[in-house]
Amino acid sequence: MNVDYNGVASAFTNSAQESFMFSNGEALAKLFVFSDQTIEIISNKLQDVSDFSQYTIIMSNATFEQFTATCLQYARDSPAMADDERHKLLCRVTELYIAVQAGSHGDWLVPMMRSVALALCQSAQRAYMATGDAGAYTQAASLLLRLLIDVLSDSSPVESSKKLGSLFVAALLLRISLRTSAAPGAYASKALEVKRMWNLPVFSPRDRTSYSYWLGRYYLVCYYVESARSQLEYAFSSCPEWHYHNKRAILRHLLVANMIRGRLPRAKLLDKYEMESVYAHLTHHFRKGNLAGFQRVLADNVEFFRSQGNYLILLERTEILIYRNALLRLSRIHANSEGGHIIPYRYILVAFRLSSQNLDMDVLEMESILSSLIAQKFVLGFLFHHQQLVNLSKKQPFPPIMAADLATHA
């Protein structure tokens, strides 16, 4: 027997060749596993192999031969590599897989596509955590984009084509695009094309839920709040109850989208999913029209909300709404006085100064806030500049925030 013979490498390549020859994607997905535990086990058994081409030479497809050899190299070397170098090698594995898939027909490689694409995303995250360099995400996004382009180029019916993996890959691309240093749309535009196929019954509920979640997060970053809310509502309701942590992750973003559209959570919902106390504090200050309190809580938790990608939208899109709520509280106090729907500027100035704790606010700044509230239809009424009065509509002067006709749709 050849002393250099490695039984694991031989068995692996033989199984890979047989599965590839018979278009058995399920078997390939079980064979090409990229979990740390599996890689660690295989690595120990491949250390005596210096050249994998002596094993992969039996393969009939040159591209698949090169892919298999590189996968074996990754399994042998990656446990001892730094995370960034390990990611570069996995990027090479992914490039070769894309070439293999480009030369195939039908949906049989979809299971393996899932395995490779998910491993790439997880590797990019590890590399970023180790180095702080977003370049790992950019590399992954570029490869996922190429993969998705190949998937969508299949002209066969969806149920028997590579497109069966489109929702899964598109969800990962949206996920990665939110982490790159480039604008999210630079990579996400292709992922948005998949939306037209979203409701086809050939896609699993799991893929639809995952895609909706990441699409909702993408819309939220782009300030398409109503579209984000719709997608996140679907993801939250479709996610099974026993996926507690997933539902909690979805809820973090759904709470933000709902708040900006004027829908505040009940304490029972926050308690059920053990949400961070910051959400209850923000809800309290939002409802009471306390801008200073709201922004103080936001500042105290800035790193948390930045990690969620929601800091700026909460900072920028809630201010006008909190002023609305402050005016709403004032109008209720003033309602019992004569001409209750007509409020002097001086009362509103005091209310806005208390809300913002900005004692230097003047009448002009206060009036510009009122003008914005009326222009955006958060408040119905008229301003009388010379008389220094606000004449609120007698019929529903404070319509639901959800009713405001804003550019919140994608």
N, C-alpha and C positions, 0 to 999 in steps of 0.2 A: 504494500500500500504506500502511496505517496505520502511522505512525512508532512508535506505542506497542505494536505487535504483537510478541509474544514467541513464537517458534516452539517453545521448550521447554515453556512453560506450556500452549500450545495442544495440542501433541502429547500431553502428559501427561494433560490432561483428556479428550481424545478417547479415548485408550487406556483410561483409567479408566472412562469411561461405557460403552464397548463391552464391557469385561470384566464390569462390574456388570450390564449389561442381559442378558448371556448367562450369568450366574451362574458366571463363570470365576474361582474363588478362587485357583487357582494363578497365573494371570496377574496378579491384583491383588497377591499376595504378592511377586511379582518386581518389580512397579511401585512399591509403597509400601515402600521399603527405608530403614532408619534407621541404617545403619552410618555412621561418621564420614567414611569415604572417599567414599561415595556422596553424602552430604549436602554435603560440601565441593565436589564437582564441580557438583552441581545449583545450589548457592547462587550460585556465580559467574555462572551463566547466567540467574538470576532477579532480579538486583539492580535492573534497570530497571522491574520491575513493582511498581506501588503498590497495585493493587486486583485481586485474583485472581477476584473475582466476575464480571468481564466474560468470563472464560474458563469458569468453572464453571456459568454460567447455562444452558448447553446440557443440563445433567443433568436427568433426569426425576424423581429422588428428592431432595427438599429436604434431608433429613438427610445423605445421601451427598454432596450438593453442598457443604454446610457443612464436612463432614469433609475433603473433598478440598482445599477452599480453605485450611483451617487447616493441613493437611499441607504445602501449598506455602509457606505463611507460615513454618512451622517450618523447612523446608528453606532458605528464603531468609535467615532471621534467626538461627538457632541457632548457627552457627559463631562469631558475634561476641558471643554472650550469655554471661554468667556461668553456671556449672553449675547453680546453684539456680534462676535464672530460666528457663533452658533446660528444666529438669525441670518447672517449672510449666506451660510451654507444651505439653510432651509429655503432661502429665496432662490438659490440655484436649483434645488429640488423642485420647487414650484414652477420655475421656468421650463424645466424639462417635462413636467407633468402637463403643462399647457400645450406643449408641442405634441405630446402623446394624444391628448384629447382632440387637438385640432385635426389629427389624422384619423379619428374614429368617427363612426356614424351611430346614431341611435342614443338611447338613454342608459345603456348598460354601465357607463363609467360614472354615473351620477353619485353612487355611494362613495366611491373613492374621491371624487371631487370634494365632497363634504369633508372628508377626513383631512385632505391636504389644505383646503382653504381655512378650516378652523385652526389647524396647527400653525398656519402662517400668522393668523391674527394673534394667537396666544404668544407666539414667539416674538412678535413685534412689541407686545405689551411688556414682556420680560426684558427685552433689550432696552426699551425706553426707561423702565424702572431702574435698570442698572446704570444707565449712562445719562439719562435726562435729555437725550438727543431725539427729537421728533422725526429725524431722518428714517428711523426704523419704520415708523408708521407710513411715511411717504413711500418707501420701497414696497411695503405690503399693499398700499392702496393702488399703486401702479400695476402690480401683478394681478390683484383682484379685478381691476378694470379690464385688463387684457383677457382674463378668464371670462368675465361677464360678456365682453364683446363677442368672444367665440361662441358662448352659449346662445346668445340672442341671434347669432347669424344662422343658426340651424333653421332651415325652412320647412322641416317636417312638422306634422301635427304635434302640438304640445305634449300630448299624452305619450308619445313614443319618441321624443327628441331630448336633446340636451337641456332644453328649456325647463325641464322638470326640476333642474337645480337652480333656476334663475332667482327665485325668491330668496333662497338660502344665501347665495353669493351676494345678491343685492343688499341683503340685510347686513352682511359682514362689511361690505363696501361702505355703506352708510355709517356703520359703527366706526370704521377706521378713518373715514373722511372727517369726522368730528375731532379727530386727534391730530391731524396733520397741520403743518404750519401754513399750508395754502388755504384759501377760502374753501369752505365745505363744498360749494357747488362745482369746484374744479374737478372733483372726482364723483360727486353724487349725481350729476346730471344723467349719467347712463343708468344709474340705479333707479331713478325716477321713472324711466321708460317701462320698467317692469310692472308699475302700478296698474296698467291697463289689463294685465292678466291676473291680478290679485284674486278676483272672486271666482276663478275657474275651479271647478270641483276636483281637478286632478292634483291640486296642491293640498298638502296636509294642514290641519289646523295649527300645528306647531310652527310651520313655516310662515303661515299668514300672520300669526300672532307676533312672531319675532320681527317680521318685516314691518308690521304696523308700529311696533314699539320704536324701532330705530328711525322709521320715517317720521313718526311723531316728534322724536327728539330733534331730527334735522329741521323740521318745520318750525319748531320752537326757537332754535338758534337763528333761523331766518325771520323770526317775528311773524310768521303766519300762524297766529295763535289759535284761530278757530279750526284750521286744518289740523294743527297739532293736537288740539283737544279731541277732535273726532277720532284720530288714529289711536291716541293713547286710551281713550274710552273703550275702543274695541279691544285693544291689547289687554286692558285690565279685566274686562268682562269675560274675555275668552281664555285667559290664563286660569288653569285649574286651581281650586282652593288649596290643594296640597302643595302647590308651588308657592309657598308662603313668601319666601325671600324674593322671588321674581315679581310677585304682585306688589310687594313693598317697594321694589326698585321702580316699577312702573308708576306707582302712586306718587313717588317723589316728584316726578315731572308732571303728572296729571294735576296735582295740587297747584302747581305754578300756573299751568295753562288755565285752569278753572278760576283761579284768583284774578287773573288779568281779565277774565270775562265776567267777573262779578259773582262767581259761584264759590261760596266758602264751605269748607268741610265741617261736618258735625264732629263734636268731641268723641262720639261713639266710634266713628270711622278711624280717627287718629289713634284711639286706644286699641282698637281691634288689631291694627297692624303695628302697634308699638312704634309709631312714627316719632322721630326726634322732636323734642319739646319745642324746638325753634319754630316749627310749623304752627303750633298752637299760639305761640306768642305773636307771630306775624299776623295770623288770622284775627286775633284780638285787636291789635292796633289798627289793622285795615278796617275792621268793622266800626271801630270807634272814631275813625277819622284822625288818628294820631300819627302824623307823618314823622315827627321826630322820634317817637318810640319805635316805629316800624324801621326806620333807617338805622337806628342804633342797634337793633337786634340783627339787622342785615350786616352791619359793619362788624359786629362781634362774631359773626359766623361766616366771614367773607371767604375763608379757605374752603369751607364745606361747600358753599354754593358755587364757587369757581370750579371745584372738582366735579360738580354736577353739570356745569355749563349753563347755570341759570342765574348767575349773579347780576349780569348787566340787564337782562330783561326784567328782573324784579326791581332793580334800581330805577330803570328808565320808564317802565310802563305802568308802575303803580302810583306814582306821585300824583298825577292828575286825578286818579280815581279816589285817592285818599282825601284830596281836597274836596271832591264831590261829596264824600261821606261826611266831612266836617260841615259843609254847607247844609247837608240834609239834616244833621242834628240841630244846627242853628235854626233852620226853618221850622222844625217841630217845636222848639222853644218859643219862637216868635209867632206861631200860628194863632195863639189865643189873643194876641193884641189886635187893635183896630187896623184893618188893612193888612192882615197877617201875611198875605202873599207878596207884599211889597216890603223889601228889607233894605234899610239904609246901608251904604257902603261902610260906615264906621263900625257897624256890628260885624260885618263880614271880615273887615280888616283885623279886628280883634280875634275872631275865630281862626283865621288863617295864621296869624302870628302865634297863637297858642298851639295850633296843630304842628307848625314847623319849628317852633321855638326860635324863629327868626324875627327878633324884635325890631330889626331895621327895615322890614318889609314896608314899602310905601303903597299909596293908593294906586299908582300906575301899575306896579307889579301885581297887586291884587286884582286889578281890573283886567289885566292880560290873562290871568288864570281864569277868571270868569268868562272872558271871551272865548277861550279855548274850550271850556266846559260846554258852552252853548253851541259853538261851532261843531263840536264832535257829537252833539246831541246827548251828552250825559246829563244835561240839565236843559229844560225847556223854559224859555222866558226871554226877557228883553232887558238891555242895559240902558239906563238913562244917565249919560255921562254928566251933563250939566247939573242935573238934580241930585247926582250921586246916589242913585237908587237902582235896585234890581227888582223887576216886576216878574215874579215867577208865574208860570201858567197855573190857572186854577184847577185844571184837569191833569193830573199826573205830572207834576213838574220834574219828578225824578224817575224817568222810565228805567226799566231794568238795563243794566250795563250790557247784557247780552243783546239787547235790541238795537244798540248803536251800530250804525252802518259804517263799519271801518274796514280797511284793507287788511283783513285778518285771514283771508283765504289764499291758498297757493294758486 
